[in-house]
Amino acid sequence: MSHSKPYLPEKTCVNCQRLFTWRKKWLRDWQQVKFCSQRCRRSNKRSQHD
């Protein structure tokens, strides 16, 4: 049985504009997190170079 966690903070991904929620792995640097995934991070770097 799982439970929802409605109290977790959310952000919008800079690249794809999707909402993503806080994860434990981002505990120390949540303020610096801008992307929802590694894929968005990589595609953003590619689009800046073009």
N, CA, C and O atoms as a CHARMM CRD file, in Angstrom:
* protein
*
  200
    1    1 MET  N      0.84100  -1.17500   0.00000 PROA 1      0.00000
    2    1 MET  CA     0.00000   0.00000   0.00000 PROA 1      0.00000
    3    1 MET  C      0.88900   1.24200   0.00000 PROA 1      0.00000
    4    1 MET  O      1.76800   1.38600   0.85000 PROA 1      0.00000
    5    2 SER  N      0.65700   2.11300  -0.93500 PROA 2      0.00000
    6    2 SER  CA     1.43600   3.34200  -1.00000 PROA 2      0.00000
    7    2 SER  C      0.56600   4.53200  -0.62400 PROA 2      0.00000
    8    2 SER  O     -0.66300   4.45600  -0.63500 PROA 2      0.00000
    9    3 HSD  N      1.20800   5.58900  -0.30500 PROA 3      0.00000
   10    3 HSD  CA     0.48300   6.80300   0.03400 PROA 3      0.00000
   11    3 HSD  C      1.02400   7.96100  -0.79800 PROA 3      0.00000
   12    3 HSD  O      2.19600   7.96900  -1.17500 PROA 3      0.00000
   13    4 SER  N      0.18600   8.91200  -1.07500 PROA 4      0.00000
   14    4 SER  CA     0.63000  10.06600  -1.83900 PROA 4      0.00000
   15    4 SER  C      1.30400  11.05400  -0.89900 PROA 4      0.00000
   16    4 SER  O      1.06100  11.05500   0.30700 PROA 4      0.00000
   17    5 LYS  N      2.13900  11.87800  -1.46600 PROA 5      0.00000
   18    5 LYS  CA     2.86800  12.86700  -0.67500 PROA 5      0.00000
   19    5 LYS  C      2.56200  14.26100  -1.23100 PROA 5      0.00000
   20    5 LYS  O      3.37500  14.82500  -1.96300 PROA 5      0.00000
   21    6 PRO  N      1.42700  14.80400  -0.89800 PROA 6      0.00000
   22    6 PRO  CA     1.01500  16.08700  -1.47500 PROA 6      0.00000
   23    6 PRO  C      1.82200  17.27800  -0.96500 PROA 6      0.00000
   24    6 PRO  O      1.71700  18.37100  -1.52100 PROA 6      0.00000
   25    7 TYR  N      2.60800  17.09100   0.06200 PROA 7      0.00000
   26    7 TYR  CA     3.34000  18.19000   0.67200 PROA 7      0.00000
   27    7 TYR  C      4.71500  18.42600   0.04300 PROA 7      0.00000
   28    7 TYR  O      5.41900  19.34400   0.46300 PROA 7      0.00000
   29    8 LEU  N      5.11400  17.63700  -0.94200 PROA 8      0.00000
   30    8 LEU  CA     6.42200  17.80600  -1.56200 PROA 8      0.00000
   31    8 LEU  C      6.42500  19.01900  -2.49100 PROA 8      0.00000
   32    8 LEU  O      5.46000  19.23700  -3.22400 PROA 8      0.00000
   33    9 PRO  N      7.49800  19.80600  -2.46800 PROA 9      0.00000
   34    9 PRO  CA     7.57000  20.97600  -3.34900 PROA 9      0.00000
   35    9 PRO  C      7.68700  20.57500  -4.81800 PROA 9      0.00000
   36    9 PRO  O      8.14200  19.47900  -5.14400 PROA 9      0.00000
   37   10 GLU  N      7.27500  21.47100  -5.68000 PROA 10     0.00000
   38   10 GLU  CA     7.32100  21.23200  -7.12100 PROA 10     0.00000
   39   10 GLU  C      8.04400  22.37000  -7.81500 PROA 10     0.00000
   40   10 GLU  O      8.11000  23.49300  -7.31400 PROA 10     0.00000
   41   11 LYS  N      8.58600  22.04900  -8.98200 PROA 11     0.00000
   42   11 LYS  CA     9.21400  23.04100  -9.85200 PROA 11     0.00000
   43   11 LYS  C      8.81700  22.73200 -11.28600 PROA 11     0.00000
   44   11 LYS  O      8.30000  21.65500 -11.58300 PROA 11     0.00000
   45   12 THR  N      9.06500  23.69100 -12.17100 PROA 12     0.00000
   46   12 THR  CA     8.82800  23.50000 -13.59500 PROA 12     0.00000
   47   12 THR  C     10.16900  23.35300 -14.29300 PROA 12     0.00000
   48   12 THR  O     11.08800  24.13900 -14.06400 PROA 12     0.00000
   49   13 CYS  N     10.27400  22.36200 -15.12800 PROA 13     0.00000
   50   13 CYS  CA    11.51100  22.10700 -15.86200 PROA 13     0.00000
   51   13 CYS  C     11.76400  23.24300 -16.85200 PROA 13     0.00000
   52   13 CYS  O     10.85500  23.66700 -17.56600 PROA 13     0.00000
   53   14 VAL  N     12.99300  23.72900 -16.89000 PROA 14     0.00000
   54   14 VAL  CA    13.36700  24.82700 -17.77500 PROA 14     0.00000
   55   14 VAL  C     13.28200  24.41300 -19.24300 PROA 14     0.00000
   56   14 VAL  O     12.98600  25.24000 -20.10500 PROA 14     0.00000
   57   15 ASN  N     13.53500  23.16000 -19.52400 PROA 15     0.00000
   58   15 ASN  CA    13.56800  22.68000 -20.89900 PROA 15     0.00000
   59   15 ASN  C     12.19300  22.26800 -21.42800 PROA 15     0.00000
   60   15 ASN  O     11.76600  22.75700 -22.47400 PROA 15     0.00000
   61   16 CYS  N     11.50100  21.38200 -20.72600 PROA 16     0.00000
   62   16 CYS  CA    10.24900  20.81000 -21.24600 PROA 16     0.00000
   63   16 CYS  C      8.98500  21.41200 -20.62100 PROA 16     0.00000
   64   16 CYS  O      7.87600  21.09300 -21.04900 PROA 16     0.00000
   65   17 GLN  N      9.13800  22.25800 -19.63800 PROA 17     0.00000
   66   17 GLN  CA     8.02300  22.93700 -18.96800 PROA 17     0.00000
   67   17 GLN  C      7.09700  22.00200 -18.20000 PROA 17     0.00000
   68   17 GLN  O      5.95500  22.36700 -17.91900 PROA 17     0.00000
   69   18 ARG  N      7.56100  20.81300 -17.85800 PROA 18     0.00000
   70   18 ARG  CA     6.76100  19.88600 -17.04800 PROA 18     0.00000
   71   18 ARG  C      7.00400  20.14400 -15.57200 PROA 18     0.00000
   72   18 ARG  O      8.07800  20.59200 -15.17000 PROA 18     0.00000
   73   19 LEU  N      5.99200  19.85300 -14.77600 PROA 19     0.00000
   74   19 LEU  CA     6.16000  19.92700 -13.33100 PROA 19     0.00000
   75   19 LEU  C      6.87600  18.67900 -12.84100 PROA 19     0.00000
   76   19 LEU  O      6.61000  17.57000 -13.30500 PROA 19     0.00000
   77   20 PHE  N      7.78600  18.87300 -11.89900 PROA 20     0.00000
   78   20 PHE  CA     8.42600  17.73100 -11.25600 PROA 20     0.00000
   79   20 PHE  C      8.51700  18.00200  -9.76400 PROA 20     0.00000
   80   20 PHE  O      8.60800  19.15100  -9.33200 PROA 20     0.00000
   81   21 THR  N      8.49200  16.94000  -8.99200 PROA 21     0.00000
   82   21 THR  CA     8.47000  17.07200  -7.53800 PROA 21     0.00000
   83   21 THR  C      9.82900  16.76000  -6.93800 PROA 21     0.00000
   84   21 THR  O     10.68300  16.12300  -7.55300 PROA 21     0.00000
   85   22 TRP  N      9.98900  17.22500  -5.73900 PROA 22     0.00000
   86   22 TRP  CA    11.21400  17.03800  -4.97400 PROA 22     0.00000
   87   22 TRP  C     11.52000  15.55900  -4.81300 PROA 22     0.00000
   88   22 TRP  O     10.61700  14.74300  -4.62500 PROA 22     0.00000
   89   23 ARG  N     12.80600  15.22100  -4.88800 PROA 23     0.00000
   90   23 ARG  CA    13.26700  13.85100  -4.64000 PROA 23     0.00000
   91   23 ARG  C     14.34700  13.89200  -3.57500 PROA 23     0.00000
   92   23 ARG  O     15.04200  14.89500  -3.41300 PROA 23     0.00000
   93   24 LYS  N     14.47400  12.81800  -2.86800 PROA 24     0.00000
   94   24 LYS  CA    15.45500  12.76300  -1.78600 PROA 24     0.00000
   95   24 LYS  C     16.88300  13.00500  -2.28700 PROA 24     0.00000
   96   24 LYS  O     17.70100  13.58300  -1.57100 PROA 24     0.00000
   97   25 LYS  N     17.18000  12.57000  -3.50200 PROA 25     0.00000
   98   25 LYS  CA    18.53600  12.76600  -4.02900 PROA 25     0.00000
   99   25 LYS  C     18.86100  14.24900  -4.24600 PROA 25     0.00000
  100   25 LYS  O     20.02800  14.61600  -4.38200 PROA 25     0.00000
  101   26 TRP  N     17.83400  15.09500  -4.27700 PROA 26     0.00000
  102   26 TRP  CA    18.03400  16.53400  -4.42900 PROA 26     0.00000
  103   26 TRP  C     18.00200  17.26900  -3.09100 PROA 26     0.00000
  104   26 TRP  O     17.86700  18.49200  -3.06000 PROA 26     0.00000
  105   27 LEU  N     18.12200  16.54700  -2.00800 PROA 27     0.00000
  106   27 LEU  CA    18.01300  17.12000  -0.67300 PROA 27     0.00000
  107   27 LEU  C     18.93400  18.31900  -0.47700 PROA 27     0.00000
  108   27 LEU  O     18.50000  19.35500   0.02600 PROA 27     0.00000
  109   28 ARG  N     20.18200  18.19300  -0.86300 PROA 28     0.00000
  110   28 ARG  CA    21.17100  19.24500  -0.60700 PROA 28     0.00000
  111   28 ARG  C     21.14400  20.38000  -1.62100 PROA 28     0.00000
  112   28 ARG  O     21.54100  21.49800  -1.29300 PROA 28     0.00000
  113   29 ASP  N     20.68800  20.12500  -2.83600 PROA 29     0.00000
  114   29 ASP  CA    20.76400  21.17100  -3.86100 PROA 29     0.00000
  115   29 ASP  C     19.45200  21.41300  -4.60500 PROA 29     0.00000
  116   29 ASP  O     19.46400  21.67500  -5.80700 PROA 29     0.00000
  117   30 TRP  N     18.35200  21.33000  -3.91800 PROA 30     0.00000
  118   30 TRP  CA    17.04100  21.57000  -4.52800 PROA 30     0.00000
  119   30 TRP  C     16.96400  22.97200  -5.12800 PROA 30     0.00000
  120   30 TRP  O     16.30900  23.16700  -6.15200 PROA 30     0.00000
  121   31 GLN  N     17.61100  23.93400  -4.51700 PROA 31     0.00000
  122   31 GLN  CA    17.57600  25.31000  -5.01900 PROA 31     0.00000
  123   31 GLN  C     18.22900  25.43900  -6.40100 PROA 31     0.00000
  124   31 GLN  O     17.84600  26.30800  -7.18400 PROA 31     0.00000
  125   32 GLN  N     19.20000  24.59300  -6.70100 PROA 32     0.00000
  126   32 GLN  CA    19.90800  24.65700  -7.97800 PROA 32     0.00000
  127   32 GLN  C     19.30100  23.76900  -9.06300 PROA 32     0.00000
  128   32 GLN  O     19.67600  23.88900 -10.23000 PROA 32     0.00000
  129   33 VAL  N     18.39100  22.90100  -8.71200 PROA 33     0.00000
  130   33 VAL  CA    17.80200  21.97200  -9.68800 PROA 33     0.00000
  131   33 VAL  C     16.91700  22.75200 -10.66300 PROA 33     0.00000
  132   33 VAL  O     16.03900  23.50900 -10.25000 PROA 33     0.00000
  133   34 LYS  N     17.16100  22.55700 -11.96300 PROA 34     0.00000
  134   34 LYS  CA    16.40700  23.26600 -13.00100 PROA 34     0.00000
  135   34 LYS  C     15.71200  22.32000 -13.97700 PROA 34     0.00000
  136   34 LYS  O     14.74500  22.69700 -14.63900 PROA 34     0.00000
  137   35 PHE  N     16.21600  21.08600 -14.05800 PROA 35     0.00000
  138   35 PHE  CA    15.72800  20.14500 -15.05500 PROA 35     0.00000
  139   35 PHE  C     15.09900  18.93300 -14.39100 PROA 35     0.00000
  140   35 PHE  O     15.51900  18.52400 -13.30800 PROA 35     0.00000
  141   36 CYS  N     14.10400  18.36600 -15.03200 PROA 36     0.00000
  142   36 CYS  CA    13.40200  17.21000 -14.47200 PROA 36     0.00000
  143   36 CYS  C     14.17200  15.91500 -14.67400 PROA 36     0.00000
  144   36 CYS  O     13.93100  14.94100 -13.96100 PROA 36     0.00000
  145   37 SER  N     15.09700  15.88300 -15.63600 PROA 37     0.00000
  146   37 SER  CA    15.82000  14.64400 -15.93700 PROA 37     0.00000
  147   37 SER  C     17.15600  14.95200 -16.60400 PROA 37     0.00000
  148   37 SER  O     17.41900  16.08400 -17.01200 PROA 37     0.00000
  149   38 GLN  N     17.98600  13.92900 -16.70300 PROA 38     0.00000
  150   38 GLN  CA    19.26100  14.06700 -17.41300 PROA 38     0.00000
  151   38 GLN  C     19.01900  14.34000 -18.90100 PROA 38     0.00000
  152   38 GLN  O     19.77200  15.07900 -19.53600 PROA 38     0.00000
  153   39 ARG  N     17.99200  13.75500 -19.43100 PROA 39     0.00000
  154   39 ARG  CA    17.66800  13.96600 -20.84500 PROA 39     0.00000
  155   39 ARG  C     17.37900  15.44400 -21.12100 PROA 39     0.00000
  156   39 ARG  O     17.86200  15.99300 -22.11100 PROA 39     0.00000
  157   40 CYS  N     16.60900  16.08000 -20.26800 PROA 40     0.00000
  158   40 CYS  CA    16.32100  17.50600 -20.44400 PROA 40     0.00000
  159   40 CYS  C     17.58100  18.34700 -20.27900 PROA 40     0.00000
  160   40 CYS  O     17.77800  19.32800 -20.99500 PROA 40     0.00000
  161   41 ARG  N     18.41500  17.96700 -19.35200 PROA 41     0.00000
  162   41 ARG  CA    19.66800  18.69200 -19.14200 PROA 41     0.00000
  163   41 ARG  C     20.55100  18.61200 -20.38600 PROA 41     0.00000
  164   41 ARG  O     21.10200  19.62200 -20.82400 PROA 41     0.00000
  165   42 ARG  N     20.68500  17.41000 -20.95500 PROA 42     0.00000
  166   42 ARG  CA    21.50800  17.23400 -22.15700 PROA 42     0.00000
  167   42 ARG  C     20.91900  17.97300 -23.35600 PROA 42     0.00000
  168   42 ARG  O     21.65500  18.62300 -24.09900 PROA 42     0.00000
  169   43 SER  N     19.63000  17.88600 -23.55100 PROA 43     0.00000
  170   43 SER  CA    19.01800  18.54000 -24.71100 PROA 43     0.00000
  171   43 SER  C     19.08800  20.05400 -24.59400 PROA 43     0.00000
  172   43 SER  O     19.16800  20.74500 -25.61000 PROA 43     0.00000
  173   44 ASN  N     19.06100  20.57400 -23.39800 PROA 44     0.00000
  174   44 ASN  CA    19.19400  22.01200 -23.19800 PROA 44     0.00000
  175   44 ASN  C     20.60200  22.47200 -23.57000 PROA 44     0.00000
  176   44 ASN  O     20.75600  23.53100 -24.18000 PROA 44     0.00000
  177   45 LYS  N     21.61100  21.71800 -23.22500 PROA 45     0.00000
  178   45 LYS  CA    22.99000  22.06900 -23.58000 PROA 45     0.00000
  179   45 LYS  C     23.17800  22.05200 -25.09200 PROA 45     0.00000
  180   45 LYS  O     23.85200  22.92200 -25.64500 PROA 45     0.00000
  181   46 ARG  N     22.58300  21.06300 -25.76400 PROA 46     0.00000
  182   46 ARG  CA    22.68300  20.98800 -27.22100 PROA 46     0.00000
  183   46 ARG  C     22.00100  22.17200 -27.88500 PROA 46     0.00000
  184   46 ARG  O     22.53400  22.72600 -28.84600 PROA 46     0.00000
  185   47 SER  N     20.85000  22.56700 -27.40200 PROA 47     0.00000
  186   47 SER  CA    20.11100  23.66600 -28.02400 PROA 47     0.00000
  187   47 SER  C     20.81600  25.00300 -27.82800 PROA 47     0.00000
  188   47 SER  O     20.65000  25.90500 -28.64800 PROA 47     0.00000
  189   48 GLN  N     21.59000  25.15000 -26.77600 PROA 48     0.00000
  190   48 GLN  CA    22.33200  26.39000 -26.55300 PROA 48     0.00000
  191   48 GLN  C     23.49200  26.52800 -27.53000 PROA 48     0.00000
  192   48 GLN  O     23.86100  27.64500 -27.89100 PROA 48     0.00000
  193   49 HSD  N     24.07200  25.41300 -27.96300 PROA 49     0.00000
  194   49 HSD  CA    25.20900  25.44800 -28.87200 PROA 49     0.00000
  195   49 HSD  C     24.79200  25.68300 -30.31600 PROA 49     0.00000
  196   49 HSD  O     25.62200  26.08500 -31.13100 PROA 49     0.00000
  197   50 ASP  N     23.55800  25.44900 -30.64700 PROA 50     0.00000
  198   50 ASP  CA    23.08200  25.61200 -32.03300 PROA 50     0.00000
  199   50 ASP  C     22.79900  27.05000 -32.37600 PROA 50     0.00000
  200   50 ASP  O     22.39300  27.34900 -33.49900 PROA 50     0.00000
